[in-house]
Amino acid sequence: MNPIIKLENIHKIYPAQKRMFFKSKQGTDNTAVSNMSFAISEGEMVAFLGPNGAGKTTTIKMMSGILVPTTGEINVLNMNPHKNRKAYAQHIGVVFGQRTQLWWDLPLHESFEFLSYIYKIPKKIYKKNLDYFIELLELDQFIYSRVRELSLGQRMRGDIAAALLHEPKLLFLDEPTIGLDVLAKKRIREFLIQINKEKKTTLILTTHDMDDVIHICNRIIIIDNGQKIYDGDIHRFLEENRTYRTLVVDLFEKSTVTHIQGAELIKETDYKLWFKFDPKYIKISDLIANISAIYKIKDLSIQDTTIDEIVRSIYEAPKSKMNSEEYCKQ
Ligand SMILES: Nc1ncnc2c1ncn2[C@@H]1O[C@H](COP(=O)(O)OP(=O)(O)OP(=O)(O)O)[C@@H](O)[C@H]1O
């Protein structure tokens, strides 16, 4: 499939700030993105993951045309996002969880009308899309309320509808579920999956919420220190990396031992122990036998490693491992 987004050897350097009263620069230049290359095809749902300051937002801003790369080639929908900004804006939607593109003092439906005017959306298409979003996102309960009066979850549903009214081919979402409760997150995830399925909208997402990633995306790109350290299928990533499991043991008596053969004690309270182990090296039955040789066990449970823990372990891995072929799939 032909990629609709292509980044080749992108670098983004933020220049050091100039001093207010002197000609010299203060501090050093900041390389936010370094040698970044990837391609994304139509209809993909890709999550950008990485610790704070990794370069995710800078990368998204370059793809959406807000920032210009210092060097490198960027091509989205056969356009240069920054150079062709006006034409490009017609084909993309942008949602920032921490900011709104709606007009604070206008009722939500007037914000929508204003956007339909800005994007020159034909009346028929506008009405069809609006009706569809009202139904799917249940906007009817608050569409006549002023944006400033909406809850965060309602505002976010309004923001997502606003970003899609002009039927963009690409939707950039920066932390779209930040601060929302479980139900509101679920509603937004289901909506995004539906839109992707029905309209083939390509979704590019940054998030710190691993549930968003697992539910919405089929591919992840992990960034650290401005560099891509993993790019691949989310399920394959989990299979390859979710090797450790945790055995949680409830005890009848107070714990005294800190070492059990074949496992690492990662947490303990008086009557509960958490052992991290790798099933490739020790069978669960052997591990339980080792523990019951020392303790009277009251209860047992096994926890899988979360994607959050896996991603963190990749951030914390030595640089040589991060940059190896094994981790950089593209
Ligand atoms: N306008 C700017 N001027 C100078 N440096 C900047 C600017 N914006 C970002 N940076 C720096 O670029 C680096 C990457 O920042 P970026 O916001 O892209 O990271 P991020 O991965 O999105 O982080 P977060 O998860 O915290 O949002 C950081 O070191 C940051 O301090």
The ligand as an SDF file (V2000), in Angstrom:
LIG
                    3D

 31 33  0  0  0  0  0  0  0  0999 V2000
    9.0100   25.5810   21.5930 N   0  0  0  0  0  0  0  0  0  0  0  0
   10.0560   24.9280   22.0780 C   0  0  0  0  0  0  0  0  0  0  0  0
   11.2430   25.5550   22.2380 N   0  0  0  0  0  0  0  0  0  0  0  0
   12.3260   24.9030   22.7170 C   0  0  0  0  0  0  0  0  0  0  0  0
   12.3360   23.5810   23.0690 N   0  0  0  0  0  0  0  0  0  0  0  0
   11.1730   22.9230   22.9310 C   0  0  0  0  0  0  0  0  0  0  0  0
    9.9740   23.5430   22.4310 C   0  0  0  0  0  0  0  0  0  0  0  0
    8.9860   22.6100   22.4010 N   0  0  0  0  0  0  0  0  0  0  0  0
    9.5270   21.4650   22.8510 C   0  0  0  0  0  0  0  0  0  0  0  0
   10.8340   21.6460   23.1750 N   0  0  0  0  0  0  0  0  0  0  0  0
   11.7710   20.6270   23.6680 C   0  0  0  0  0  0  0  0  0  0  0  0
   11.8100   19.5730   22.7160 O   0  0  0  0  0  0  0  0  0  0  0  0
   11.8830   18.3150   23.3670 C   0  0  0  0  0  0  0  0  0  0  0  0
   10.7180   17.4390   22.8940 C   0  0  0  0  0  0  0  0  0  0  0  0
    9.4970   18.0320   23.3670 O   0  0  0  0  0  0  0  0  0  0  0  0
    8.0580   17.4640   22.9500 P   0  0  0  0  0  0  0  0  0  0  0  0
    7.0400   18.4150   23.4920 O   0  0  0  0  0  0  0  0  0  0  0  0
    8.0450   17.1570   21.5160 O   0  0  0  0  0  0  0  0  0  0  0  0
    8.0280   16.0990   23.7830 O   0  0  0  0  0  0  0  0  0  0  0  0
    6.8120   15.1020   24.1020 P   0  0  0  0  0  0  0  0  0  0  0  0
    7.3340   13.7460   23.8400 O   0  0  0  0  0  0  0  0  0  0  0  0
    5.6010   15.5200   23.3860 O   0  0  0  0  0  0  0  0  0  0  0  0
    6.6210   15.3090   25.6650 O   0  0  0  0  0  0  0  0  0  0  0  0
    5.2830   15.2290   26.5920 P   0  0  0  0  0  0  0  0  0  0  0  0
    4.9310   13.7860   26.7170 O   0  0  0  0  0  0  0  0  0  0  0  0
    5.7810   15.8030   27.8830 O   0  0  0  0  0  0  0  0  0  0  0  0
    4.2310   16.0700   25.9480 O   0  0  0  0  0  0  0  0  0  0  0  0
   11.8920   18.5910   24.8560 C   0  0  0  0  0  0  0  0  0  0  0  0
   13.2270   18.6020   25.3020 O   0  0  0  0  0  0  0  0  0  0  0  0
   11.2960   19.9850   24.9610 C   0  0  0  0  0  0  0  0  0  0  0  0
   11.8140   20.6770   26.0750 O   0  0  0  0  0  0  0  0  0  0  0  0
  1  2  1  0
  2  3  1  0
  2  7  2  0
  3  4  2  0
  4  5  1  0
  5  6  2  0
  6  7  1  0
  6 10  1  0
  7  8  1  0
  8  9  2  0
  9 10  1  0
 10 11  1  0
 11 12  1  0
 11 30  1  0
 12 13  1  0
 13 14  1  0
 13 28  1  0
 14 15  1  0
 15 16  1  0
 16 17  2  0
 16 18  1  0
 16 19  1  0
 19 20  1  0
 20 21  2  0
 20 22  1  0
 20 23  1  0
 23 24  1  0
 24 25  2  0
 24 26  1  0
 24 27  1  0
 28 29  1  0
 28 30  1  0
 30 31  1  0
M  END
$$$$
